[in-house]
């Protein structure tokens, strides 16, 4: 069982503008609560957009289980791809963090200060250099995955039970 203080030792706060700058520069992030069709980021070549609407349409235990499954699948992929590298986690208009997925897993943390599943806000996780990562969009109910390695691992796993979003590049 994880300690309530374990997250504080794994997740380190970052300066907001500095943490967002690489993501904004690469993806031209355009947040808009009311936009339901146009992507909020410039979709990179080879990216995958997964449709989370079936999860948002579920209730109670089905929603909770699916949300937990996506966060667990992402952590598994992050650990395998990042090894000892740290990732950056962004939550729009909230504190950004850097963290080691391996340390998160070893600490047995079940709660994420910033989860992958976008249940409430834009949630972004990216590797240094923004070479791979995830972008969760709560209002369009989608999860964009970019980077060949992450699309091949996390993307393939999620497509086994979730559809591609209409925004997904062909």
DORO-120850 format. One record per residue: residue number from 0; x, y, z of N, C-alpha, C, O in turn. Coordinates in steps of 0.02 Angstrom, whole numbers, plus 50000, padded with zeros to 5 digits. Atoms other than C-alpha are relative to their C-alpha. Layout:
+-----+-------+-------+-------+-------+-------+-------+-------+-------+-------+-------+-------+-------+
:  nr :  n.xx :  n.yy :  n.zz : ca.xx : ca.yy : ca.zz :  c.xx :  c.yy :  c.zz :  o.xx :  o.yy :  o.zz :
+-----+-------+-------+-------+-------+-------+-------+-------+-------+-------+-------+-------+-------+
: NUM :     X :     Y :     Z :     X :     Y :     Z :     X :     Y :     Z :     X :     Y :     Z :
...
+-----+-------+-------+-------+-------+-------+-------+-------+-------+-------+-------+-------+-------+
This chain:
+-----+-------+-------+-------+-------+-------+-------+-------+-------+-------+-------+-------+-------+
:  nr :  n.xx :  n.yy :  n.zz : ca.xx : ca.yy : ca.zz :  c.xx :  c.yy :  c.zz :  o.xx :  o.yy :  o.zz :
+-----+-------+-------+-------+-------+-------+-------+-------+-------+-------+-------+-------+-------+
:   0 : 50042 : 49941 : 50000 : 50000 : 50000 : 50000 : 50044 : 50062 : 50000 : 50096 : 50064 : 50034 :
:   1 : 49959 : 49939 : 50006 : 50065 : 50172 : 49956 : 49985 : 50049 : 50056 : 49929 : 50053 : 50081 :
:   2 : 50006 : 49948 : 49950 : 50094 : 50311 : 50079 : 49970 : 50062 : 49969 : 49983 : 50075 : 49910 :
:   3 : 50027 : 49939 : 50029 : 49998 : 50474 : 50056 : 50055 : 50050 : 49982 : 50044 : 50095 : 49942 :
:   4 : 49945 : 49954 : 50015 : 50167 : 50561 : 50051 : 50045 : 49974 : 49944 : 50090 : 50009 : 49922 :
:   5 : 49959 : 50029 : 50052 : 50242 : 50445 : 49921 : 49997 : 50040 : 49935 : 50048 : 50048 : 49902 :
:   6 : 50007 : 49960 : 50062 : 50174 : 50550 : 49777 : 50044 : 50062 : 50002 : 50072 : 50082 : 49951 :
:   7 : 49959 : 49940 : 49994 : 50267 : 50702 : 49844 : 50074 : 49985 : 49986 : 50110 : 50029 : 49963 :
:   8 : 49930 : 50016 : 50014 : 50433 : 50611 : 49830 : 50011 : 49979 : 49928 : 50067 : 49982 : 49903 :
:   9 : 49995 : 50022 : 50069 : 50397 : 50547 : 49654 : 49983 : 50056 : 49951 : 50016 : 50063 : 49899 :
:  10 : 50024 : 49946 : 50044 : 50307 : 50697 : 49578 : 50028 : 50067 : 50025 : 50012 : 50089 : 50080 :
:  11 : 49968 : 49937 : 49983 : 50409 : 50858 : 49580 : 49968 : 50058 : 49961 : 49961 : 50054 : 49900 :
:  12 : 50031 : 49942 : 50032 : 50326 : 51026 : 49545 : 50048 : 50035 : 49953 : 50109 : 50038 : 49965 :
:  13 : 49961 : 49962 : 50049 : 50386 : 51126 : 49394 : 49970 : 50070 : 49993 : 49913 : 50082 : 50011 :
:  14 : 50024 : 49933 : 50015 : 50372 : 51307 : 49344 : 49954 : 49995 : 49939 : 49971 : 49963 : 49889 :
:  15 : 50054 : 50009 : 50049 : 50213 : 51324 : 49238 : 50022 : 50016 : 49929 : 50018 : 49972 : 49885 :
:  16 : 49983 : 49979 : 50068 : 50275 : 51421 : 49086 : 50057 : 49957 : 49970 : 50055 : 49940 : 49911 :
:  17 : 49943 : 50040 : 50023 : 50437 : 51322 : 49074 : 49977 : 49929 : 49980 : 50001 : 49902 : 49931 :
:  18 : 50024 : 50068 : 50014 : 50345 : 51155 : 49079 : 49956 : 49998 : 49937 : 49959 : 49949 : 49899 :
:  19 : 50045 : 49998 : 50058 : 50217 : 51207 : 48948 : 50035 : 50019 : 49935 : 50011 : 50000 : 49882 :
:  20 : 49968 : 49973 : 50060 : 50339 : 51290 : 48826 : 50016 : 49948 : 49947 : 49999 : 49959 : 49889 :
:  21 : 49984 : 50048 : 50052 : 50402 : 51132 : 48737 : 49937 : 49971 : 49967 : 49935 : 49960 : 49906 :
:  22 : 50063 : 50028 : 50027 : 50225 : 51063 : 48717 : 49966 : 50051 : 49955 : 49946 : 50034 : 49899 :
:  23 : 50032 : 49947 : 50040 : 50153 : 51229 : 48655 : 50038 : 50011 : 49934 : 50007 : 50019 : 49882 :
:  24 : 49960 : 49988 : 50059 : 50297 : 51251 : 48533 : 49989 : 49945 : 49947 : 49987 : 49960 : 49888 :
:  25 : 50008 : 50055 : 50047 : 50272 : 51080 : 48455 : 49929 : 49992 : 49975 : 49918 : 49975 : 49917 :
:  26 : 50070 : 50018 : 50017 : 50082 : 51066 : 48457 : 49953 : 50059 : 49992 : 49894 : 50048 : 49977 :
:  27 : 50044 : 49942 : 50009 : 50014 : 51245 : 48449 : 49934 : 49989 : 50038 : 49880 : 49993 : 50008 :
:  28 : 50058 : 50015 : 49958 : 49895 : 51205 : 48593 : 49951 : 50059 : 50001 : 49970 : 50115 : 50014 :
:  29 : 50053 : 49950 : 50001 : 49729 : 51298 : 48577 : 49942 : 49976 : 50043 : 49895 : 49947 : 50017 :
:  30 : 50054 : 50023 : 49957 : 49620 : 51264 : 48728 : 49935 : 50037 : 49986 : 49935 : 50098 : 49975 :
:  31 : 50065 : 49971 : 50012 : 49435 : 51294 : 48702 : 49947 : 49952 : 50027 : 49935 : 49899 : 49998 :
:  32 : 50051 : 50042 : 49968 : 49300 : 51224 : 48815 : 49942 : 49985 : 49953 : 49912 : 49932 : 49957 :
:  33 : 50059 : 50007 : 50042 : 49166 : 51248 : 48682 : 50013 : 49964 : 49934 : 49965 : 49943 : 49902 :
:  34 : 49985 : 50033 : 50063 : 49257 : 51172 : 48533 : 49994 : 49924 : 50008 : 50027 : 49894 : 50051 :
:  35 : 50012 : 50072 : 49995 : 49196 : 50994 : 48506 : 50024 : 49961 : 49939 : 50021 : 49899 : 49939 :
:  36 : 49982 : 50034 : 50062 : 49262 : 50956 : 48331 : 50074 : 50009 : 49982 : 50110 : 49960 : 49973 :
:  37 : 49931 : 49985 : 50021 : 49427 : 51042 : 48287 : 50048 : 49979 : 50055 : 50038 : 49997 : 50113 :
:  38 : 49951 : 50019 : 49949 : 49577 : 50965 : 48375 : 50030 : 50061 : 50034 : 50039 : 50113 : 50003 :
:  39 : 49969 : 49945 : 49962 : 49655 : 51074 : 48511 : 50075 : 50004 : 49991 : 50107 : 50050 : 50015 :
:  40 : 49928 : 50000 : 50014 : 49829 : 51028 : 48453 : 50010 : 49983 : 49926 : 49966 : 49953 : 49894 :
:  41 : 49981 : 50021 : 50067 : 49915 : 51009 : 48286 : 50020 : 49926 : 50005 : 50071 : 49910 : 50036 :
:  42 : 49987 : 50072 : 49993 : 49910 : 50820 : 48267 : 50064 : 49981 : 49963 : 50070 : 49995 : 49903 :
:  43 : 49937 : 50018 : 50034 : 50084 : 50753 : 48231 : 49991 : 49940 : 49954 : 49947 : 49899 : 49965 :
:  44 : 50003 : 50058 : 50044 : 50114 : 50630 : 48089 : 50009 : 49936 : 50041 : 50050 : 49933 : 50087 :
:  45 : 49994 : 50064 : 49966 : 50091 : 50451 : 48147 : 49965 : 49996 : 50066 : 49968 : 49945 : 50100 :
:  46 : 50035 : 50002 : 49936 : 49986 : 50499 : 48297 : 49936 : 49960 : 49994 : 49913 : 49945 : 49939 :
:  47 : 50062 : 50037 : 49995 : 49832 : 50405 : 48352 : 49955 : 50037 : 50048 : 49977 : 50058 : 50102 :
:  48 : 50049 : 49969 : 49955 : 49675 : 50481 : 48427 : 49949 : 49946 : 50017 : 49913 : 49922 : 49974 :
:  49 : 50046 : 50052 : 49976 : 49575 : 50357 : 48532 : 49936 : 50033 : 50025 : 49939 : 50084 : 50059 :
:  50 : 50066 : 49975 : 49980 : 49389 : 50386 : 48560 : 49983 : 49973 : 50069 : 49977 : 49913 : 50080 :
:  51 : 50017 : 50020 : 49932 : 49348 : 50385 : 48745 : 49925 : 50006 : 50015 : 49904 : 49994 : 50071 :
:  52 : 50072 : 49991 : 49990 : 49161 : 50418 : 48720 : 49967 : 49938 : 50030 : 49923 : 49945 : 50073 :
:  53 : 50032 : 50058 : 49968 : 49115 : 50236 : 48761 : 50011 : 49997 : 50076 : 49969 : 49972 : 50113 :
:  54 : 49986 : 49999 : 49928 : 49196 : 50260 : 48931 : 49958 : 50055 : 50033 : 49927 : 50043 : 50085 :
:  55 : 50039 : 49945 : 49971 : 49114 : 50429 : 48963 : 49925 : 49983 : 50000 : 49888 : 50009 : 50042 :
:  56 : 50070 : 50020 : 50001 : 48947 : 50349 : 48915 : 49983 : 49948 : 50053 : 49925 : 49939 : 50070 :
:  57 : 50010 : 50050 : 49948 : 48971 : 50214 : 49047 : 49990 : 50035 : 50067 : 50004 : 50094 : 50075 :
:  58 : 50011 : 49971 : 49934 : 48927 : 50240 : 49228 : 50029 : 49954 : 50054 : 50044 : 49895 : 50041 :
:  59 : 49980 : 50038 : 49942 : 48983 : 50184 : 49399 : 50061 : 49957 : 49991 : 50114 : 49983 : 49971 :
:  60 : 49941 : 50043 : 50001 : 49098 : 50033 : 49403 : 50031 : 49992 : 49930 : 50091 : 49983 : 49924 :
:  61 : 49973 : 50006 : 50067 : 49116 : 50022 : 49213 : 50045 : 50060 : 49984 : 50099 : 50052 : 49956 :
:  62 : 49960 : 49940 : 50010 : 49178 : 50202 : 49204 : 50064 : 49995 : 50041 : 50118 : 50007 : 50015 :
:  63 : 49942 : 50003 : 49955 : 49294 : 50178 : 49354 : 50051 : 49948 : 49976 : 50111 : 49961 : 49977 :
:  64 : 49955 : 50052 : 50023 : 49366 : 50016 : 49286 : 50036 : 50020 : 49936 : 50096 : 50008 : 49929 :
:  65 : 49969 : 49979 : 50063 : 49397 : 50088 : 49113 : 50050 : 50057 : 50011 : 50104 : 50057 : 49981 :
:  66 : 49954 : 49945 : 49984 : 49477 : 50247 : 49183 : 50064 : 49971 : 50031 : 50119 : 49990 : 50011 :
:  67 : 49941 : 50031 : 49968 : 49592 : 50141 : 49294 : 50040 : 49960 : 49949 : 50102 : 49960 : 49952 :
:  68 : 49966 : 50041 : 50050 : 49633 : 50026 : 49147 : 50043 : 50044 : 49954 : 50099 : 50025 : 49936 :
:  69 : 49961 : 49955 : 50044 : 49689 : 50172 : 49037 : 50061 : 50027 : 50038 : 50116 : 50028 : 50010 :
:  70 : 49943 : 49975 : 49961 : 49798 : 50246 : 49175 : 50052 : 49945 : 50011 : 50112 : 49958 : 50007 :
:  71 : 49954 : 50056 : 49989 : 49873 : 50074 : 49211 : 50037 : 49982 : 49935 : 50098 : 49969 : 49937 :
:  72 : 49968 : 50015 : 50064 : 49906 : 50039 : 49027 : 50052 : 50053 : 49982 : 50107 : 50037 : 49957 :
:  73 : 49952 : 49946 : 50014 : 49989 : 50209 : 49007 : 50062 : 49993 : 50044 : 50118 : 50000 : 50019 :
:  74 : 49942 : 50008 : 49955 : 50099 : 50181 : 49160 : 50045 : 49943 : 49977 : 50106 : 49950 : 49976 :
:  75 : 49961 : 50058 : 50024 : 50153 : 50011 : 49094 : 50041 : 50020 : 49939 : 50101 : 50005 : 49936 :
:  76 : 49963 : 49978 : 50060 : 50200 : 50086 : 48925 : 50054 : 50051 : 50018 : 50110 : 50048 : 49992 :
:  77 : 49951 : 49949 : 49980 : 50286 : 50236 : 49006 : 50061 : 49969 : 50033 : 50117 : 49988 : 50018 :
:  78 : 49944 : 50033 : 49965 : 50391 : 50124 : 49118 : 50046 : 49965 : 49950 : 50107 : 49971 : 49954 :
:  79 : 49960 : 50037 : 50049 : 50448 : 50016 : 48972 : 50038 : 50047 : 49953 : 50095 : 50034 : 49936 :
:  80 : 49967 : 49954 : 50048 : 50487 : 50164 : 48858 : 50048 : 50048 : 50033 : 50100 : 50064 : 50005 :
:  81 : 49960 : 49948 : 49969 : 50559 : 50287 : 48982 : 50060 : 49973 : 50038 : 50109 : 50009 : 50049 :
:  82 : 49948 : 50028 : 49958 : 50668 : 50169 : 49083 : 50009 : 50045 : 50061 : 49963 : 50052 : 50101 :
:  83 : 49988 : 49957 : 49941 : 50747 : 50289 : 49211 : 49986 : 50074 : 49985 : 49995 : 50116 : 50029 :
:  84 : 50014 : 49931 : 50020 : 50698 : 50447 : 49116 : 49938 : 50027 : 50035 : 49891 : 49990 : 50049 :
:  85 : 50059 : 49968 : 49972 : 50576 : 50571 : 49191 : 49956 : 50027 : 49944 : 49980 : 50044 : 49891 :
:  86 : 50048 : 49970 : 50045 : 50419 : 50631 : 49104 : 49975 : 50065 : 50030 : 49985 : 50079 : 50089 :
:  87 : 50033 : 49939 : 49977 : 50329 : 50797 : 49115 : 49925 : 49987 : 49996 : 49901 : 49959 : 49947 :
:  88 : 50073 : 50007 : 49999 : 50144 : 50798 : 49163 : 49970 : 50070 : 50007 : 49988 : 50108 : 50052 :
:  89 : 50032 : 49935 : 50001 : 50035 : 50948 : 49124 : 49925 : 49993 : 50012 : 49893 : 49946 : 49988 :
:  90 : 50072 : 49995 : 49987 : 49861 : 50992 : 49187 : 49984 : 50073 : 49988 : 50006 : 50117 : 50025 :
:  91 : 50013 : 49932 : 50021 : 49794 : 51147 : 49101 : 49978 : 50044 : 50059 : 49931 : 50027 : 50095 :
:  92 : 50012 : 49949 : 49949 : 49794 : 51297 : 49220 : 50011 : 49975 : 50072 : 49985 : 50003 : 50119 :
:  93 : 49982 : 50027 : 49934 : 49863 : 51192 : 49364 : 50075 : 49985 : 50002 : 50109 : 49992 : 49952 :
:  94 : 49929 : 50014 : 49990 : 50032 : 51143 : 49433 : 50025 : 49944 : 49955 : 49995 : 49890 : 49955 :
:  95 : 49969 : 50054 : 50038 : 50141 : 51044 : 49312 : 50052 : 49963 : 50044 : 50076 : 49989 : 50094 :
:  96 : 49952 : 50041 : 49962 : 50257 : 50905 : 49372 : 50048 : 49965 : 49952 : 50035 : 49958 : 49892 :
:  97 : 49957 : 50049 : 50032 : 50403 : 50799 : 49320 : 49999 : 49939 : 50046 : 49994 : 49946 : 50107 :
:  98 : 50003 : 50061 : 49959 : 50405 : 50618 : 49377 : 50032 : 49943 : 49962 : 50037 : 49943 : 49901 :
:  99 : 49974 : 50062 : 50028 : 50483 : 50450 : 49348 : 49944 : 49948 : 50000 : 49920 : 49930 : 50054 :
: 100 : 50051 : 50052 : 49999 : 50355 : 50322 : 49290 : 50023 : 49938 : 50038 : 49982 : 49905 : 50071 :
: 101 : 49974 : 50058 : 49963 : 50468 : 50186 : 49362 : 49992 : 50010 : 50075 : 49971 : 49964 : 50111 :
: 102 : 50008 : 49986 : 49929 : 50469 : 50270 : 49533 : 49926 : 50000 : 50021 : 49909 : 49978 : 50076 :
: 103 : 50073 : 50001 : 49987 : 50279 : 50294 : 49522 : 49977 : 49928 : 50009 : 49939 : 49912 : 50056 :
: 104 : 50020 : 50070 : 49996 : 50259 : 50108 : 49490 : 50028 : 49966 : 50062 : 49993 : 49929 : 50096 :
: 105 : 49969 : 50031 : 49942 : 50382 : 50055 : 49625 : 49967 : 50022 : 50065 : 49961 : 49983 : 50112 :
: 106 : 50033 : 49973 : 49940 : 50296 : 50167 : 49753 : 49930 : 49972 : 50009 : 49900 : 49980 : 50061 :
: 107 : 50067 : 50029 : 49995 : 50133 : 50076 : 49715 : 49945 : 50053 : 50002 : 49893 : 50043 : 50033 :
: 108 : 50050 : 49946 : 49999 : 50041 : 50240 : 49686 : 49941 : 49982 : 49956 : 49949 : 49964 : 49898 :
: 109 : 50061 : 50013 : 50039 : 49862 : 50215 : 49631 : 49969 : 50066 : 49976 : 49933 : 50067 : 49927 :
: 110 : 50025 : 49934 : 50019 : 49821 : 50400 : 49624 : 50055 : 50037 : 49963 : 50114 : 50032 : 49980 :
: 111 : 49954 : 49959 : 50039 : 49904 : 50515 : 49497 : 49984 : 50073 : 50014 : 49926 : 50092 : 50010 :
: 112 : 50014 : 49928 : 49996 : 49923 : 50701 : 49532 : 49971 : 50027 : 49934 : 49928 : 50071 : 49934 :
: 113 : 50028 : 49985 : 50066 : 49891 : 50715 : 49345 : 49994 : 49933 : 49964 : 50044 : 49905 : 49942 :
: 114 : 50009 : 50064 : 50033 : 49815 : 50558 : 49270 : 50007 : 50006 : 49924 : 50011 : 50061 : 49897 :
: 115 : 50001 : 50000 : 50073 : 49821 : 50508 : 49087 : 49929 : 50008 : 49975 : 49917 : 50046 : 49928 :
: 116 : 50070 : 49997 : 50020 : 49633 : 50484 : 49072 : 49973 : 50070 : 50015 : 49976 : 50092 : 50072 :
: 117 : 50020 : 49930 : 49992 : 49559 : 50660 : 49045 : 49931 : 50008 : 50032 : 49883 : 50027 : 49998 :
: 118 : 50064 : 49995 : 49964 : 49422 : 50661 : 49176 : 49996 : 50067 : 50035 : 50001 : 50071 : 50097 :
: 119 : 50009 : 49935 : 49969 : 49401 : 50847 : 49203 : 50039 : 50056 : 49969 : 50019 : 50114 : 49975 :
: 120 : 49960 : 49946 : 50029 : 49537 : 50942 : 49111 : 50045 : 49970 : 49946 : 50047 : 49909 : 49937 :
: 121 : 49949 : 50024 : 50047 : 49669 : 50931 : 48976 : 50057 : 49972 : 50041 : 50085 : 50006 : 50084 :
: 122 : 49944 : 50031 : 49966 : 49801 : 50809 : 49038 : 50051 : 49977 : 49948 : 50033 : 49944 : 49899 :
: 123 : 49947 : 50015 : 50047 : 49968 : 50790 : 48949 : 50058 : 49968 : 50037 : 50076 : 49990 : 50091 :
: 124 : 49938 : 50031 : 49975 : 50116 : 50675 : 48981 : 50047 : 49996 : 49941 : 50028 : 49972 : 49887 :
: 125 : 49953 : 50005 : 50056 : 50271 : 50689 : 48875 : 50071 : 49986 : 50024 : 50092 : 50005 : 50079 :
: 126 : 49929 : 50014 : 49988 : 50449 : 50625 : 48867 : 50041 : 50061 : 49982 : 50018 : 50103 : 49943 :
: 127 : 49956 : 49944 : 50016 : 50593 : 50747 : 48860 : 50009 : 50005 : 49925 : 50015 : 49955 : 49890 :
: 128 : 49997 : 49989 : 50071 : 50607 : 50824 : 48689 : 49932 : 49993 : 49966 : 49927 : 50000 : 49905 :
: 129 : 50070 : 50008 : 50024 : 50419 : 50795 : 48670 : 49997 : 49948 : 49944 : 49956 : 49955 : 49898 :
: 130 : 49996 : 50048 : 50055 : 50464 : 50645 : 48562 : 49943 : 49948 : 50002 : 49926 : 49919 : 49951 :
: 131 : 50060 : 50041 : 49995 : 50318 : 50540 : 48627 : 49960 : 50021 : 50062 : 49987 : 50052 : 50108 :
: 132 : 50042 : 49981 : 49943 : 50172 : 50564 : 48745 : 49926 : 49992 : 49986 : 49906 : 49962 : 49936 :
: 133 : 50073 : 50004 : 50005 : 49986 : 50580 : 48772 : 49970 : 50069 : 50012 : 49997 : 50110 : 50049 :
: 134 : 50038 : 49939 : 49991 : 49861 : 50722 : 48761 : 49927 : 49980 : 50010 : 49894 : 49956 : 49963 :
: 135 : 50069 : 50017 : 49985 : 49693 : 50694 : 48847 : 49956 : 50061 : 49994 : 49970 : 50113 : 50023 :
: 136 : 50047 : 49945 : 50011 : 49547 : 50803 : 48792 : 49932 : 49979 : 50030 : 49898 : 49936 : 50001 :
: 137 : 50061 : 50023 : 49966 : 49398 : 50789 : 48912 : 49935 : 50018 : 49963 : 49887 : 49981 : 49968 :
: 138 : 50063 : 49979 : 50032 : 49269 : 50884 : 48808 : 49990 : 49967 : 49933 : 49933 : 49958 : 49911 :
: 139 : 50005 : 50039 : 50062 : 49308 : 50795 : 48646 : 50005 : 49926 : 50015 : 50000 : 49884 : 49969 :
: 140 : 49998 : 50069 : 49976 : 49325 : 50635 : 48747 : 50048 : 49958 : 49958 : 50029 : 49907 : 49928 :
: 141 : 49950 : 50034 : 50040 : 49486 : 50582 : 48664 : 50067 : 49999 : 50035 : 50081 : 50038 : 50080 :
: 142 : 49931 : 50005 : 49976 : 49663 : 50529 : 48700 : 50044 : 49996 : 49939 : 50042 : 49946 : 49902 :
: 143 : 49952 : 50000 : 50056 : 49796 : 50576 : 48572 : 50065 : 49970 : 50025 : 50091 : 49989 : 50078 :
: 144 : 49937 : 50033 : 49984 : 49951 : 50466 : 48575 : 50047 : 50013 : 49942 : 50029 : 50003 : 49884 :
: 145 : 49952 : 49988 : 50054 : 50106 : 50515 : 48478 : 50067 : 49968 : 50018 : 50082 : 49953 : 50076 :
: 146 : 49934 : 50034 : 49993 : 50278 : 50440 : 48451 : 49991 : 49927 : 49981 : 49949 : 49892 : 50010 :
: 147 : 50008 : 50067 : 50027 : 50300 : 50277 : 48357 : 49998 : 49946 : 50054 : 49957 : 49900 : 50053 :
: 148 : 49996 : 50051 : 49948 : 50349 : 50177 : 48512 : 49937 : 49999 : 50043 : 49913 : 49945 : 50061 :
: 149 : 50059 : 49997 : 49957 : 50200 : 50237 : 48615 : 49937 : 49981 : 49962 : 49893 : 49948 : 49990 :
: 150 : 50057 : 50021 : 50041 : 50075 : 50217 : 48473 : 50000 : 49924 : 49993 : 49947 : 49893 : 49997 :
: 151 : 49995 : 50073 : 50008 : 50139 : 50039 : 48449 : 49983 : 49962 : 50064 : 49958 : 49906 : 50061 :
: 152 : 50013 : 50035 : 49937 : 50123 : 49995 : 48633 : 49932 : 50020 : 50029 : 49884 : 49981 : 50027 :
: 153 : 50062 : 49977 : 49969 : 49988 : 50098 : 48719 : 49943 : 50005 : 49950 : 49887 : 49983 : 49963 :
: 154 : 50052 : 49993 : 50051 : 49894 : 50137 : 48559 : 49970 : 49933 : 49980 : 49909 : 49926 : 49976 :
: 155 : 50024 : 50067 : 50020 : 49883 : 49955 : 48506 : 49958 : 49969 : 50056 : 49907 : 49937 : 50042 :
: 156 : 50038 : 50028 : 49945 : 49825 : 49904 : 48679 : 49931 : 50031 : 50006 : 49881 : 49996 : 50016 :
: 157 : 50065 : 49967 : 49994 : 49687 : 50035 : 48685 : 49954 : 49985 : 49941 : 49893 : 49980 : 49950 :
: 158 : 50042 : 50015 : 50058 : 49627 : 49998 : 48508 : 49971 : 49929 : 50002 : 49927 : 49913 : 49963 :
: 159 : 50029 : 50066 : 49992 : 49594 : 49819 : 48564 : 49930 : 50003 : 50030 : 49891 : 49956 : 50025 :
: 160 : 50066 : 49995 : 49969 : 49441 : 49884 : 48658 : 49966 : 50068 : 49992 : 49910 : 50078 : 50015 :
: 161 : 50029 : 49934 : 50013 : 49412 : 50065 : 48605 : 50008 : 50018 : 49927 : 50057 : 49996 : 49895 :
: 162 : 49994 : 49981 : 50071 : 49380 : 50141 : 48433 : 50047 : 50059 : 49990 : 50063 : 50096 : 50036 :
: 163 : 49964 : 49939 : 50019 : 49483 : 50269 : 48341 : 49951 : 50058 : 50001 : 49892 : 50049 : 49986 :
: 164 : 50041 : 49940 : 50000 : 49417 : 50445 : 48361 : 49997 : 50026 : 49928 : 50043 : 50013 : 49888 :
: 165 : 50007 : 49973 : 50067 : 49354 : 50533 : 48205 : 50056 : 50047 : 49980 : 50069 : 50057 : 49921 :
: 166 : 49944 : 49954 : 50013 : 49501 : 50655 : 48221 : 50065 : 49963 : 49984 : 50114 : 49994 : 49962 :
: 167 : 49938 : 50037 : 50007 : 49630 : 50516 : 48209 : 50025 : 50002 : 49928 : 49987 : 49988 : 49881 :
: 168 : 49973 : 50001 : 50067 : 49746 : 50535 : 48060 : 49995 : 49930 : 49969 : 49999 : 49880 : 50005 :
: 169 : 50008 : 50065 : 50034 : 49724 : 50398 : 47931 : 50063 : 49958 : 50002 : 50064 : 49903 : 49976 :
+-----+-------+-------+-------+-------+-------+-------+-------+-------+-------+-------+-------+-------+
